């Protein structure tokens, strides 16, 4: 006996007859479909046909139902956030966002407004702190101090341009270490796969980050966790972004060298300036952190960078040269070094 699709024989039915002309190709399933569909039906014999046909669609949908959620999790994770997000992943995302916004509030209130942290709050900042900040800024990346130390005076038309402010090398080293680390975040931010979820200007964000560090980076880390828009249109990279991306190896070398020089300068810089030996410098650092709000904030920045660096690099390993991914994935947990490795191994062609 012949059915619409495929008929099997039994002791009460005629010999097996196959009819493949009416069969339709099996459709590949799609998670957007409510169930898995298949066009083949089975009839075992005449009596069974009265009870109903056995539907592959029903069986497949039943088997698939218990696995769709776990498959959706893998799909969302591997697609970089552009696919569906499981309920568990969505809860984790919202929890991380909440923690980041709380951290931002604590960062601003504790470090800028309340008088309980070491040093003066921003509304009661002393002239000594302002002068120290100006001096540290003038000694940015040790350009002027090293020029003065090497008797290479900066001159314009024969006039001495500037003399480096003499500050304690420990304070100069801490300042430039954080700035050098911040400098290397530029290529990472401009190649972040989630950067378009931040609707503001990355140029402005990174510019303010260079001066106020995590005051602006923490909100970015929270905003980049927003759910992807239904209509995704990548933004064109700015000129500054193109420079930082194409010149990522140079950025990595400059930033890494600045961090290395900062450590050496803090330990051995201004050796003729009566700043003491290593023990005395260590004692100054402890006193500096416990009395100066700017130095205290730098410790917060270092701790947050230790968290954000491996997080961002781990989300963007696909931007690297393929043969360097394993190395950078290992080094991303090493402060500063991991970000240097990312800059040196970045494949800028991915952004073109």
N, C-alpha and C positions, 0 to 999 in steps of 0.2 A: 504493500500500500504506500502511496506517495503523499508526502506532506509538502507544505509550502517551502520548507528549507531542506531538512535532512531527516530521513525516516530510518529507524532501526527495526530489525525484525525480531519476532518472538515466536513461540510455538503456535500462537493463534493468528499470526499474520503471514502474508506472502513473503517470499524471499526478499532480501534487502535490495532496495532500489535507490540509487543515488542520483540526485538531480542537482548539478552544480550551476546550472544556467540561471537559477533564480537567486543564487547567493550574491550578496553584496560585500564589497571589501570591508574588512574590519576597521573601524574608525579608531584612531589613536585618541586616548582620553585627554580631557582638558579639565583642570581643576575648576574652571568656571562653570562647567556643565553640572547640573544638579546630581546626575548619576552617570555611571559608565554605561555607554550604549553599545549594543552588539545586535546585529540584524538576524542572527541565526537562532531558530527555535527548535526544540527537540520534542518529538512525539514518539513514545515507546511502543504503543500499540493503539488499537482502536478504542479500548476501554480507557486507557490513560488519557486519550485525547478528550474524552468526556469530562475528565477531572481537571483538565487544564494543561497547558503546555509549560514546560520547565524553561524559564527565561534566564539566559546568561546575564542579561542586564541586571536582574534582581540579585543574583548570586554575587556578581562582581561588585555591585554597589555595596552589598552587605560586607564583603571582605574588605573593600576599600575604605569603608566608613571609619573603621578603627585605626586606620593608618594615615588618613588624610591630614590630621593635625600635625603629626610628627614630620611628615613630608613637607608640609607648608613651612615649618620652622626651618628646615634645611634650605628650602628654596629662598626664603627671605634672607637668610644669613649669607648665602652665596651670591645673591644678586646685589649686594651692597645697599640694601634698604629699599630697593625699588619695588619689591614684590609685596605679597601679603605678609602681615606680621601676626604671629601667634599671640594668643592671650597672655601667655607667660612672658614672651619677649616684650610685649607692650607694657606689662606691669613693671618689668625690670627697667625699661626705658624711662618710664614715668618716675620711678623711684630714683634713678640716677639724676634725672633732671631736677627733682626736688632737692636732692642732696647738694647739687651744684649751686642752685639758687640760694639755699641756706648758707653755703660756704661764701657766696658773694656778699650776702648780707652781713655775715660775721666779719668778713675781711674788711668791709667798709666801716662798719660800726666800731669794731674793736681797734683797727689800726689807724683810722682817721678821726673818729669822733670822741670815743671814750678816753678819759684821762688815766685809765688803770694800767695800760701797757707801758713798757719802758719809754721814756722820753715824753715829748710834748705832743698833744693832739694837734690837728691841722688848724684849729681855731685859736690855738694859743702857742703857735710855733715861735720859737725864739730867733733873734737875729743871728745868733751863733749857728743855729741849724741851717738857716738860709745861706749864710756865707759858706758853710761846709758843702752844701749841695751845689752851689755855684762853682766852688773850687773843684769838686769831683767831676762836674760836667766839663769843665775846661780841660781836665786831665783825661778826657775820653780816650779810651784805648791806648793811653800812655804816649800819645803822639808828641805832645808838647814836652812832657818830662824827659822822654828819651832824647828828643832833639836838644834840649838844654844840657842833658847829661853828657851828650857826645860833642858838646861845644859847637853844635850846628844851629846857630841862631836863625830864627825865622825873620827875614828882613824884607821890607818892601821899599825900594828906592833908597837903600842904605839905612833905613831906620829899623831899630829893633821892634819886632811886632808884638811879642807877648812873652812874659815870663811865667813858667809853670808855678801855680800855687803849691806851696810846700805843705802837704798833709801827711798824716801817718800812713805809711805804706800798707798797713793792714786794712784801713778804711778804703784806700784806693784800690787795693786788690779785690776786696769784696764787691765794691761797686762795679768794677769792670768785668768781674767774673759773671755777675748776673746779666749785665748788658751784653756781653759776648754770647752768652747762652740764648738770650732773647733774640739777638740778631739772626741766629741760625734757624729760628722758628719760621722765618719768612717763606723759604721754599716749601716747607711742610704745610703751611696754611694755604698757600696758593695752589697746591696740588692735592689738597684734601678732597676726597670724593664727596664729602657732605657739605662742602663750602657754600654751595648755592642755596642751602637752607637758611643761611645767614643772609638776610636781604640788604644789609648795610654794605658799606665800602670796606673791602679788605685792606685797601691802602691806609685808610684812616684807622682801622682797627690795629694794624701792625704798627703804625706810627705812634699811636697812643700807648701800645704795649711796650715800646722801647723806653717810654718815660714812666709809665705807671704799671707796667708788667701785668700782674694777674687781675688788676682792677677791671681790665677789659677781656682778658683771655678766659676767665671763668664763665662770663655770660656766653661767650662764643661756644665753649664746650657744652653748655646747656642747650643753646639754640640749635646746634648741629644735630642734636638728638631728636628734633622735631620729626614727626611723620612726613614722609615724602609727599610732595604735591602730586595730585592726579595728572596734571599736565606739566611735565618737567621740560624746561627749556634752559640748557646750560648758558651761563653768561660768558661774554667775551672777556678774556683775561686782560687786565689793564697793562699799561706800558711798564709800570713798576713791577707788576706780577711777572711779566715776560722776562724782564731783566733778572729778577731773582730766581726764576725757574731755569732759564737758560744758563745763568751763571751760578747755579747751585754749588758746583764744586769749589768755585772761588769763595762763595759765601761760607761754605763749610770750613775751608782752610783758614779764612780770616777769623771767623768766630772761634774755631778750635784753638788757633794760635793765641787769640786774645785771652781765652780762658787759661791756657797754659802759662802765659806770661803773667797773668794776674796772680796765680798761685806762687810763682817764683818771686814776683815783686813783693807780695805780702810777706814772704819769708826772708828775702835778702835785699829788697829794694832800699834805696837811699842808705846804703851802708855807712856813708860818711855823715849822716845826719843825726847821729846820737839817738837812734830809735831802739837801741838795745839788741840783745841776742834773741834767739828763738823763744826762750822761756819768757822774756819780758814782752815780746810781741804777742805771745799767746795770752798772757795776763791782760794786755791792753785789749785784745779782741773780746775777752770775756767781759771786761768793764764796758767796752763800746756797745756790745749787744744789750747789756743791761741798763744802759743809760740813754741811748739814742734811738728814737723811733724809726728813723730811716734804716739803720742797720738791723733792727729787730724785724722790720718788714721784709728785708732781703732774705732772712732765714725762712720766713713764710713762703716767699717766692721760690726758693730753692726746693723746699719740700713739695710744693705743688707741681713744679716742673718735673720732679722725679716721678710723679704720677702721670702727668699729661704727656710726657715724651713717649713712653712705651705705648700708651693708649693710642695716640695719633699715628705713630709709626705703624703699629699693628693693624690699624684700619686701612693703611695705604701701601701695603707691601706690593700691591700690583703695579705701583708706579716705578718700581725699581728694575734695574737690569736683571734678567731672569737668573743669571748665574750668581747673582749677589744676594738674592732674597734670603737664603738660609743664613748667611753671615749677618746681615742686618737684623734679621729676626732674633738672632742671639744677642747682638750688641745693643739692641734697643733698650734693654733694661739697665745699661751702664750709663749713668748721668753724663751728659755732654758727648761722650764718645759715640753713643748710639745716634745722636742727631748729626754728628760729623759724618758718620758712615752713611746715613740716609742722603745727605747732601752730595756726597762724593759718588754714590751709586745710583742717583736718580736718573731715570730715563726721560729726558725732557721731550723726546719725540711723542710721548703719550699725550702731551698737552697741546699738540699742534693739530 
